[in-house]
Amino acid sequence: MRNFISSNDVNNIDALVAKALQYKADPYADRALGTGKKIGLLFLNPSLRTRISTQVAAMQLGMESFVFNVDKEGWAMEFAEGAVMNGTTVEHIRDAAPVLGSYFDILCVRSFPGLQDRASDYAETVINQFIKYAGVPIVSLESATLHPLQSLSDIVTIHEQWKLTGQSKKPKIVLSWAPHIKPLPQCVANSFAQWVNAWGQAEFIITHPKEYTLSETFTRGASIIHDQDEALAGADFVYVKNWSAYENYGAMPGDYRNWMLNNQRLSVTHAAKLMHCLPVRRNVEIPDEILDAPNSLITTQAANRVWAAQAVLSEILNAHS
């Protein structure tokens, strides 16, 4: 594995999931693998789980990690090629990335979409410029369109939980849109759809109001149902997430507060396990009664972020040792 940006960078998702679960069983199995190696974590927007889980994963592999909050501690960066830098940006990525690449063995980057210009966001300029100029493996800690470490953790969690049931059939997974107080990116929804489709081990449904269609690039292979109750029927896992509109880019059309789940709606599922990537707006996206119920997997998902990151970092270290 050279870089970790999307599911396309993984040759065998099942094997990567198995490796993550091996690390969960024995966190220090490869504690010498990263000895003498350094990992840099660059954040252009805030993080809690992604930052700390990646640092823990690196430490368990023997790596030393360095965190740099570019949005608060660094110069304003320019990513456009041929830019005339007579505005607010001070440092060009062509200058910054090679220097950072000389400092670290692996460079991890977290960026965020502006939600103003779809073409610009979906071009993934920030992450691609780091790949182009850094000269070392790049791991996405979330980009303008995808969140691969979150999605790998999600697949790990589903695999782990489904195995406990002893059932041989494929689980039914529903990704359900939820209301929110502000426009959010499509990153987590895009990424989850991409990974579940690439994994191919589930019946996969996406349900959302008609105005909240996602890009077919990521949803192709899933069934799209606009009736939430119909979509939820017989579900084994329900992944709840808000996202803003893709077509009317960044907008929040319509008043769909009634899409917030409740126990009555979930009664048509197969005692479905609830998932959310966190942070969650309680009683806006999901009510307390569901988040705090025994079937909620939100803490398990977040805890599995460590093992997902550790599996990815070990793959990169082994490929470049």
Order of alpha helices (4+ residues) and beta strands (2+ residues): alpha-beta-alpha-beta-alpha-beta-beta-alpha-beta-alpha-alpha-beta-alpha-beta-alpha-beta-alpha-beta-alpha-beta-alpha-beta-alpha-alpha
